[in-house]
Amino acid sequence: MIAAVLKDVNQLVLEDVPTPEPGPTQVVVDVKACGICATDHKAVR
């Protein structure tokens, strides 16, 4: 699967990673979209 991986501050890269296997009391969620709050963006900058 393709994942956005934060390597370092201001270094977000797309990588092919193994699909996680859930444990007996866990689930894997397929995220279709997400967003970043403007406040979070300002805090990083």
Secondary structure, DSSP 8 states (H G I E B T S, - for coil): -EEEEEEETTEEEEEE-------TT------------HHHHHHH-
